[in-house]
Amino acid sequence: MVNFFSLKIKKSKVIPTINNAGLLSILLAVYSMLVYFFVLAIGQSMPFEMDLNSMMISAGLFLILGLGVYFRNRFFAIVLVIVYILDRISSLVLFSLNGNIISSVISFFIGIVFTMYFIRGAKAVFVYHKHLKK
């Protein structure tokens, strides 16, 4: 069993780790787009103030960054980690300001898991390129 919070990545697990991080980012983007279209379809306001246009921009950004990580680009891997951490911070602040403590706690724990996937994916991209040069 792999220790999830460890940044040590075996050579045999490098490509699956990269693929998992890229696909997770792509799935995050698709989920954000589905939420966007669902909110437009029902025409109701969300329990907290949400700018739908910025939601689509972040979904597109996660889609592009996820594809970059999937194709083993180091720049995209680092930017994905940074953008995701900033997105989680803004979500936590948004949920906290609106007094939605349960959503804030859930978002925090899901954010930890996703952040570890993205950090491990970025590390795996660098390991991949290190062994590619040899």
Summary of the structure (lengths in Angstrom):
residues: 134
radius of gyration: 16.3
end to end distance: 28.6
largest distance: 56.1
contacts: 391
relative contact order: 0.18
helix: 81%
strand: 0%
